[in-house]
Amino acid sequence: MEKRHRIFIAINLPADIKKFLSKYKNKWSDIPAKWTNPDNLHITLEFLGNLTDQEIANVCKITNEVASQFESFSVNLNKILFGPKGKFPPKMIWVEGDKSGELANLKYNLQNSLIESVRFAPDSLEFSPHITLARISEWEFKKLDPEEIPLIDEDINLIFTVESIEVMESEMKRVGPVYTILESCPLRN
């Protein structure tokens, strides 16, 4: 049986933004959560699942074609909060970004181009750019006294330019997930 690889397409963050966001681990260290390794912070555009080498080659080709149709654009990260909204107990601590036409169009074109050649379940929810800072242990969170739960609703203002999107592989290791860039697909400048 052919080996399969866990693949997603993402926007990776600049090093300075990863460093800034990783500081929040200390601020909310009393929340029972597994914090994301700063190197793994990203915005997922599309999760494709377990693919063969041939499917990955097709994904890289298609992603490059789609990326070349878009000019670089900016993303504004504006809030840190529990996510998803309305869930209790919350599943994550995450960073939300402004919804933008460029980002929505990039995701839409990527999804439509990939669906023809790769079998995956596209996300049916409206795309809301976010970055997972931590995954909450729901069982431990439920044990907290409601008064002990900090309010996580922090305004931030981080802006960065998206110059490429990456085809990524996720491998589970003892230390947690390790992400590898398989293909970096530049946008037009």
C-alpha positions as CSV (number, residue, x, y, z in Angstrom):
1,M,0.0,0.0,0.0
2,E,1.3,3.4,-1.0
3,K,2.4,5.7,1.8
4,R,0.1,8.7,2.5
5,H,1.1,12.1,3.9
6,R,-1.1,14.4,5.9
7,I,-1.2,17.6,3.8
8,F,-2.6,21.1,4.2
9,I,-2.1,24.5,2.5
10,A,-1.2,27.4,4.6
11,I,0.0,31.0,5.0
12,N,3.0,30.9,7.2
13,L,3.7,33.8,9.5
14,P,6.8,36.1,9.6
15,A,9.2,35.3,12.4
16,D,8.5,38.5,14.3
17,I,4.8,37.8,14.4
18,K,5.4,34.3,15.6
19,K,7.6,35.6,18.3
20,F,5.0,38.2,19.4
21,L,2.2,35.7,19.5
22,S,4.2,33.1,21.4
23,K,4.5,35.5,24.4
24,Y,0.8,34.9,25.2
25,K,1.6,31.5,26.5
26,N,3.1,33.1,29.7
27,K,0.1,35.5,30.1
28,W,-2.4,32.6,30.2
29,S,-0.3,29.8,31.6
30,D,-3.0,28.9,34.1
31,I,-5.4,27.7,31.3
32,P,-5.2,23.9,30.8
33,A,-4.0,23.9,27.2
34,K,-1.3,22.6,24.9
35,W,0.3,25.6,23.3
36,T,1.3,25.5,19.6
37,N,5.0,25.5,18.9
38,P,5.8,29.1,17.6
39,D,7.4,27.6,14.5
40,N,4.0,25.9,13.6
41,L,1.9,29.1,13.8
42,H,0.0,29.6,10.5
43,I,-3.3,30.3,8.8
44,T,-4.8,27.2,7.2
45,L,-6.3,27.8,3.8
46,E,-7.2,24.2,3.1
47,F,-6.8,20.9,4.9
48,L,-6.5,18.1,2.3
49,G,-6.0,15.0,4.5
50,N,-3.9,12.0,3.7
51,L,-2.6,12.1,0.1
52,T,-0.3,9.9,-2.1
53,D,2.9,11.2,-3.6
54,Q,1.2,11.6,-7.0
55,E,-1.7,13.6,-5.4
56,I,0.9,15.8,-3.6
57,A,2.6,16.5,-6.9
58,N,-0.8,17.6,-8.4
59,V,-1.5,19.7,-5.3
60,C,1.9,21.5,-5.7
61,K,1.3,22.1,-9.4
62,I,-2.3,23.5,-8.8
63,T,-1.3,25.6,-5.8
64,N,1.5,27.2,-7.8
65,E,-0.9,27.9,-10.7
66,V,-3.5,29.5,-8.3
67,A,-0.9,31.5,-6.4
68,S,0.5,33.0,-9.6
69,Q,-2.9,34.5,-10.3
70,F,-2.8,36.6,-7.1
71,E,-0.8,39.6,-6.1
72,S,0.7,39.9,-2.7
73,F,-1.7,41.3,-0.1
74,S,-1.8,42.2,3.6
75,V,-3.5,40.4,6.4
76,N,-4.5,42.1,9.6
77,L,-4.6,40.0,12.8
78,N,-6.8,41.9,15.2
79,K,-8.0,39.8,18.2
80,I,-7.0,37.0,20.5
81,L,-10.0,35.1,22.0
82,F,-11.5,31.7,22.8
83,G,-12.6,29.9,19.7
84,P,-14.7,28.9,18.0
85,K,-17.2,31.6,19.0
86,G,-20.2,30.3,21.0
87,K,-18.6,27.0,22.0
88,F,-18.4,26.2,25.7
89,P,-16.1,24.9,26.9
90,P,-13.9,26.5,24.2
91,K,-11.7,24.3,22.1
92,M,-8.9,26.8,21.5
93,I,-7.3,30.1,22.1
94,W,-6.8,31.6,18.7
95,V,-6.0,34.8,16.9
96,E,-8.6,36.2,14.5
97,G,-7.8,38.2,11.4
98,D,-9.9,40.6,9.3
99,K,-11.8,38.9,6.6
100,S,-10.5,40.2,3.3
101,G,-11.6,39.9,-0.3
102,E,-8.1,38.8,-1.4
103,L,-7.9,36.1,1.2
104,A,-11.4,34.8,0.5
105,N,-10.8,34.8,-3.3
106,L,-7.5,33.0,-2.8
107,K,-9.1,30.3,-0.7
108,Y,-12.1,30.0,-3.1
109,N,-10.0,29.6,-6.2
110,L,-7.6,27.2,-4.4
111,Q,-10.5,25.0,-3.2
112,N,-12.3,25.0,-6.6
113,S,-9.0,24.2,-8.5
114,L,-8.1,21.4,-6.1
115,I,-11.5,19.7,-5.9
116,E,-11.3,18.6,-9.5
117,S,-8.1,16.5,-8.9
118,V,-7.9,15.7,-5.2
119,R,-10.5,14.0,-3.1
120,F,-11.0,16.0,0.1
121,A,-13.9,17.4,2.2
122,P,-13.9,21.2,1.7
123,D,-14.8,23.2,4.7
124,S,-18.5,24.3,4.3
125,L,-18.3,27.1,6.9
126,E,-17.6,30.7,5.9
127,F,-13.8,31.2,5.9
128,S,-12.6,33.1,8.9
129,P,-8.8,33.5,9.0
130,H,-7.5,32.3,12.4
131,I,-4.3,31.0,14.0
132,T,-4.5,28.4,16.7
133,L,-2.3,29.5,19.7
134,A,-3.4,26.7,22.0
135,R,-5.7,23.6,22.2
136,I,-7.7,23.6,25.4
137,S,-8.1,20.4,27.5
138,E,-11.9,20.5,27.7
139,W,-12.0,18.0,30.6
140,E,-9.5,20.1,32.7
141,F,-11.2,23.4,31.6
142,K,-14.6,22.2,32.9
143,K,-13.0,21.6,36.4
144,L,-12.0,25.3,36.7
145,D,-14.1,27.5,38.9
146,P,-15.9,30.0,36.7
147,E,-14.2,32.8,38.6
148,E,-10.8,31.3,37.7
149,I,-11.4,31.5,34.0
150,P,-9.6,34.5,32.5
151,L,-11.4,36.7,30.0
152,I,-9.5,36.2,26.7
153,D,-10.6,39.0,24.5
154,E,-7.5,41.0,23.6
155,D,-7.3,43.5,20.7
156,I,-4.1,43.4,18.7
157,N,-3.0,45.0,15.5
158,L,-0.5,42.9,13.6
159,I,-0.2,43.4,9.8
160,F,1.9,41.3,7.5
161,T,2.2,40.8,3.8
162,V,1.4,37.5,2.2
163,E,4.0,36.8,-0.5
164,S,3.5,33.0,-0.8
165,I,1.4,30.1,0.3
166,E,2.8,26.8,1.2
167,V,1.9,23.1,0.7
168,M,2.7,21.6,4.1
169,E,3.1,18.1,5.5
170,S,2.1,17.4,9.1
171,E,3.8,14.5,10.8
172,M,2.9,13.4,14.4
173,K,6.0,13.0,16.5
174,R,6.4,12.4,20.3
175,V,7.0,16.2,20.7
176,G,3.8,17.0,18.8
177,P,3.1,17.8,15.2
178,V,6.1,18.7,13.0
179,Y,5.3,20.7,9.9
180,T,7.4,20.6,6.7
181,I,7.1,22.9,3.7
182,L,6.9,20.7,0.6
183,E,6.4,23.6,-1.8
184,S,6.4,27.3,-1.4
185,C,4.2,29.0,-4.1
186,P,4.9,32.7,-4.6
187,L,2.2,35.2,-5.3
188,R,2.8,37.9,-7.9
189,N,4.6,41.1,-6.6
